[in-house]
């Protein structure tokens, strides 16, 4: 489950929040479509879920984002990466391989997963 509790985010040196008092609950198995104009906060919303905000972008937050009970902004990024994935606007710039199995294995290799566990997860 993902839960935004009265979450606001200001990028550094901005007086207007990119996200303002967001309250959303996304249950397990639910899908959420996020649409809007460029600069509307879609990527910011996703970066809050995976903990990149404020850890890599700076800025000021209030409220909280919980992912499976973990506070996204307080949980180490490597732990959040086990719970949350994100495909950016230009996915070809973030892919390592053109084969799905190799792409999935790449991240697990970097986290030192055993070959046995990688094979199991790829098959899933």
C-alpha positions as CSV (number, residue, x, y, z in Angstrom):
1,X,0.0,0.0,0.0
2,X,1.1,3.6,-0.7
3,X,-0.3,6.4,1.4
4,X,0.3,10.1,1.1
5,X,-0.7,11.9,4.4
6,X,-1.0,15.7,4.0
7,X,2.1,15.7,1.8
8,X,3.6,18.9,0.5
9,X,6.9,19.4,-1.3
10,X,8.8,22.6,-2.2
11,X,11.8,22.4,-4.5
12,X,14.8,24.4,-3.3
13,X,14.3,28.2,-3.6
14,X,10.7,27.8,-4.6
15,X,7.9,29.6,-2.7
16,X,5.1,27.6,-4.4
17,X,4.8,23.9,-3.6
18,X,5.1,21.4,-6.4
19,X,2.7,19.2,-4.4
20,X,0.4,20.7,-1.9
21,X,-1.3,18.7,0.9
22,X,-1.7,15.5,-1.1
23,X,-3.8,12.8,0.5
24,X,-4.0,9.6,-1.5
25,X,-4.2,5.9,-0.6
26,X,-3.3,3.3,-3.2
27,X,-4.1,-0.2,-2.1
28,X,-2.4,-3.4,-3.1
29,X,-3.4,-4.4,-6.6
30,X,-4.9,-1.0,-7.5
31,X,-3.7,1.0,-10.4
32,X,-3.5,4.8,-10.5
33,X,-3.1,6.8,-13.7
34,X,-1.4,10.2,-13.2
35,X,-1.9,12.7,-16.0
36,X,-1.3,16.4,-16.4
37,X,0.6,19.1,-18.2
38,X,4.4,19.4,-18.2
39,X,5.5,20.8,-14.8
40,X,2.3,19.6,-13.1
41,X,4.0,17.5,-10.5
42,X,3.6,14.0,-11.9
43,X,7.3,13.1,-11.7
44,X,7.6,14.8,-8.3
45,X,4.7,12.6,-7.1
46,X,6.6,9.5,-8.2
47,X,9.9,10.7,-6.8
48,X,8.2,11.2,-3.4
49,X,7.0,7.5,-3.5
50,X,10.5,6.1,-4.2
51,X,12.2,8.4,-1.7
52,X,14.2,10.4,-4.2
53,X,12.5,13.5,-2.8
54,X,14.0,15.1,-0.8
55,X,17.0,12.8,-0.6
56,X,18.4,13.5,-4.1
57,X,16.6,16.7,-5.0
58,X,16.7,18.6,-1.8
59,X,13.8,20.9,-1.0
60,X,11.3,20.9,1.9
61,X,8.6,18.4,2.7
62,X,5.8,18.3,5.2
63,X,3.5,15.4,5.8
64,X,4.6,11.9,4.8
65,X,4.6,9.2,2.2
66,X,4.3,5.6,3.4
67,X,5.1,2.6,1.2
68,X,4.3,-0.7,2.8
69,X,4.4,1.1,6.1
70,X,7.9,2.6,5.5
71,X,8.3,6.4,5.4
72,X,9.7,7.0,1.9
73,X,11.8,10.0,2.8
74,X,13.4,8.4,5.9
75,X,14.0,4.9,4.5
76,X,17.4,4.4,2.7
77,X,17.1,4.6,-1.0
78,X,18.5,1.1,-1.5
79,X,15.7,-0.3,0.7
80,X,13.1,1.7,-1.2
81,X,14.4,0.4,-4.5
82,X,13.3,-3.1,-3.4
83,X,9.7,-1.8,-3.1
84,X,9.4,0.8,-5.8
85,X,10.5,1.0,-9.4
86,X,10.0,3.9,-11.8
87,X,10.2,4.3,-15.6
88,X,11.2,7.8,-16.5
89,X,9.9,9.9,-19.4
90,X,12.6,8.6,-21.8
91,X,12.9,5.0,-20.8
92,X,15.5,4.2,-23.6
93,X,17.9,6.4,-21.6
94,X,17.6,4.3,-18.5
95,X,17.6,0.8,-19.9
96,X,20.8,-1.3,-20.0
97,X,19.7,-4.2,-22.2
98,X,17.1,-4.8,-24.9
99,X,16.2,-8.2,-23.3
100,X,13.8,-8.1,-20.4
101,X,15.5,-10.9,-18.4
102,X,18.9,-9.2,-18.6
103,X,17.4,-5.9,-17.6
104,X,15.7,-7.4,-14.6
105,X,19.0,-9.2,-13.6
106,X,21.1,-6.1,-13.9
107,X,19.5,-4.4,-10.8
108,X,19.7,-7.6,-8.8
109,X,23.3,-8.1,-9.7
110,X,24.1,-4.7,-8.4
111,X,22.4,-5.5,-5.1
112,X,24.5,-8.7,-4.9
113,X,21.5,-11.1,-5.1
114,X,22.4,-14.8,-5.5
115,X,22.1,-16.4,-8.9
116,X,19.4,-18.7,-7.5
117,X,17.3,-15.8,-6.2
118,X,17.7,-13.8,-9.5
119,X,16.6,-16.8,-11.6
120,X,13.5,-17.2,-9.3
121,X,12.5,-13.6,-9.6
122,X,13.1,-13.4,-13.3
123,X,10.8,-16.5,-13.8
124,X,8.1,-14.8,-11.7
